[in-house]
Amino acid sequence: MAQTGFGRRYFKAFVSGFFVAVPVTVTVLDRLAYVARVEGASMQPSLNPDGELSPDVVLLNRWSVRNYQVQRGDIVSVLSPKDPQQKIIKRVIGIEGDFIKTLGYKNRYVRVPDGHLWIEGDHHGHSFDSNTFGPVSLGLVHGRASHIIWPPSRWQRIEPSVSPERRPLLNWDGATEDGYDD
């Protein structure tokens, strides 16, 4: 008889814990961070250097993009402007006000409008990015990749970087960008 009471209490504790844990987990995943598998070659060699043999899994920080805290060089997850059911992962090349020399876009030079980003894959020619669809609204940014968490041999923090040939030409105020070591 005592054993039945113990089992019932254990079951009740498990169920009540479950009903607390699920909403907390959903909130954490919705507000703070989640993991995503990176597929394709568009971000090589930064992500998926070995191709589909060993796809990278990244930690996407949702908290930092909540207030649009995105900077040049960040790798971000974005809802695709062409297919809202699809998420793409690209590097931020330009922020609002930057003048960008494009790679095949309809205009050779573009000023990134307010509230938008210019995003590109690291593997040019194998990337569906702003050179195809233009500047992307900040509202489409879903998360910022902060760490590679799989495979274990690639565990690392992802640091923002933009190659010298892809840096903005200048910002809207007419000054060249600060902080570049040319």
C-alpha positions as CSV (number, residue, x, y, z in Angstrom):
1,M,0.0,0.0,0.0
2,A,2.8,2.4,0.9
3,Q,4.5,1.6,-2.4
4,T,1.4,2.7,-4.4
5,G,1.2,6.0,-2.6
6,F,4.9,6.6,-3.3
7,G,4.4,5.8,-7.0
8,R,1.4,8.2,-7.3
9,R,3.4,11.0,-5.6
10,Y,6.3,10.4,-7.9
11,F,4.0,10.5,-10.9
12,K,2.3,13.7,-9.8
13,A,5.7,15.4,-9.2
14,F,6.9,14.3,-12.6
15,V,3.7,15.6,-14.3
16,S,3.8,18.9,-12.5
17,G,7.5,19.3,-13.3
18,F,6.9,18.5,-16.9
19,F,4.2,21.2,-17.1
20,V,6.7,23.7,-15.7
21,A,9.7,22.5,-17.7
22,V,8.0,22.6,-21.1
23,P,6.9,26.3,-21.0
24,V,10.3,27.3,-19.5
25,T,12.2,25.4,-22.3
26,V,10.0,26.9,-25.0
27,T,10.5,30.4,-23.6
28,V,14.3,29.9,-23.5
29,L,14.4,28.6,-27.1
30,D,12.1,31.4,-28.3
31,R,13.8,34.3,-26.4
32,L,17.4,33.4,-25.7
33,A,19.0,30.8,-28.0
34,Y,18.6,27.7,-30.0
35,V,20.7,25.3,-32.2
36,A,20.6,24.9,-35.9
37,R,22.2,22.6,-38.4
38,V,23.9,24.5,-41.3
39,E,23.4,22.9,-44.6
40,G,25.0,23.7,-48.0
41,A,28.2,25.3,-49.3
42,S,27.3,29.0,-49.2
43,M,29.2,29.7,-46.0
44,Q,32.3,27.7,-46.7
45,P,35.0,27.8,-45.5
46,S,33.7,29.5,-42.3
47,L,30.9,26.9,-41.8
48,N,30.8,23.4,-43.2
49,P,34.4,23.3,-44.4
50,D,34.1,19.6,-45.1
51,G,30.8,20.0,-47.0
52,E,27.9,17.6,-46.3
53,L,30.3,15.0,-44.8
54,S,30.2,16.8,-41.4
55,P,27.7,19.7,-41.3
56,D,28.2,22.2,-38.6
57,V,25.7,22.8,-35.9
58,V,25.7,26.4,-34.5
59,L,24.3,28.1,-31.4
60,L,22.0,31.0,-32.6
61,N,21.7,33.8,-30.1
62,R,18.2,35.3,-30.3
63,W,18.7,37.7,-27.4
64,S,21.3,39.9,-29.2
65,V,19.2,40.4,-32.3
66,R,16.0,41.2,-30.3
67,N,17.1,44.8,-30.1
68,Y,18.7,44.7,-33.5
69,Q,22.3,44.5,-32.1
70,V,23.8,43.3,-35.3
71,Q,27.2,44.4,-36.6
72,R,29.3,43.9,-39.7
73,G,30.9,40.5,-39.8
74,D,28.2,38.7,-37.7
75,I,26.8,35.5,-39.1
76,V,23.1,35.7,-38.9
77,S,20.1,33.5,-39.5
78,V,17.5,35.2,-41.6
79,L,14.0,34.3,-42.8
80,S,14.5,34.1,-46.6
81,P,12.9,37.1,-48.4
82,K,11.9,34.8,-51.2
83,D,10.5,31.9,-49.1
84,P,9.4,32.8,-45.6
85,Q,9.2,29.1,-44.7
86,Q,13.0,28.9,-45.1
87,K,15.8,30.2,-42.9
88,I,19.2,31.1,-44.5
89,I,22.5,31.8,-42.7
90,K,24.7,34.5,-44.1
91,R,27.4,37.1,-43.0
92,V,26.5,40.7,-42.5
93,I,28.6,42.8,-45.0
94,G,26.9,46.1,-44.6
95,I,24.6,47.9,-42.1
96,E,22.2,50.8,-42.7
97,G,23.9,53.7,-44.3
98,D,26.8,51.7,-45.8
99,F,27.6,51.9,-49.5
100,I,28.3,48.4,-50.8
101,K,30.0,47.4,-54.1
102,T,27.7,44.5,-55.1
103,L,28.6,41.2,-56.8
104,G,26.1,40.9,-59.6
105,Y,23.1,42.7,-58.1
106,K,21.1,44.9,-60.5
107,N,23.0,48.0,-59.3
108,R,26.8,48.0,-59.1
109,Y,26.7,50.1,-55.9
110,V,24.0,50.2,-53.3
111,R,23.3,52.3,-50.2
112,V,21.9,50.0,-47.5
113,P,18.6,51.6,-46.5
114,D,17.7,52.4,-42.9
115,G,16.4,49.3,-41.1
116,H,18.2,46.9,-43.5
117,L,21.3,44.8,-43.8
118,W,23.4,43.6,-46.7
119,I,24.1,39.9,-46.3
120,E,26.3,37.5,-48.3
121,G,27.5,33.9,-48.1
122,D,31.3,33.5,-47.8
123,H,31.4,31.2,-50.8
124,H,30.6,33.7,-53.6
125,G,28.8,32.2,-56.6
126,H,27.3,29.4,-54.4
127,S,25.1,31.7,-52.3
128,F,21.6,33.0,-52.4
129,D,22.1,36.3,-50.7
130,S,21.7,40.1,-51.0
131,N,23.4,40.0,-54.4
132,T,20.3,38.1,-55.6
133,F,17.5,39.8,-53.6
134,G,18.9,43.1,-52.3
135,P,19.1,44.5,-48.8
136,V,17.3,42.5,-46.1
137,S,15.0,44.0,-43.4
138,L,16.3,43.8,-39.9
139,G,12.9,42.4,-39.0
140,L,13.8,39.2,-40.8
141,V,16.9,38.5,-38.7
142,H,16.1,35.5,-36.5
143,G,19.4,34.9,-34.6
144,R,23.2,35.5,-34.6
145,A,25.5,32.5,-34.8
146,S,27.7,32.8,-31.7
147,H,29.4,29.3,-31.5
148,I,30.0,26.2,-33.5
149,I,28.9,23.4,-31.2
150,W,29.2,20.4,-33.5
151,P,31.3,18.5,-34.6
152,P,33.4,18.6,-31.4
153,S,36.6,19.0,-33.4
154,R,35.3,22.5,-34.5
155,W,34.0,23.8,-31.1
156,Q,34.7,27.5,-31.2
157,R,33.3,31.0,-30.7
158,I,32.4,32.7,-34.0
159,E,34.1,36.1,-34.2
160,P,32.7,38.8,-36.5
161,S,34.9,39.4,-39.6
162,V,34.5,40.9,-43.0
163,S,37.2,40.2,-45.7
164,P,39.0,43.4,-46.8
165,E,37.5,43.2,-50.4
166,R,33.9,43.0,-49.1
167,R,34.1,45.9,-46.6
168,P,31.7,48.8,-47.2
169,L,33.1,51.6,-49.4
170,L,31.9,54.3,-46.9
171,N,29.0,55.0,-44.6
172,W,26.2,57.4,-45.3
173,D,27.9,60.3,-43.4
174,G,30.6,60.2,-46.1
175,A,33.4,58.9,-43.9
176,T,35.2,55.7,-44.5
177,E,34.6,53.1,-41.8
178,D,36.6,53.3,-38.6
179,G,38.4,50.3,-37.2
180,Y,39.8,48.8,-40.4
181,D,43.5,48.1,-40.6
182,D,44.3,48.7,-44.2
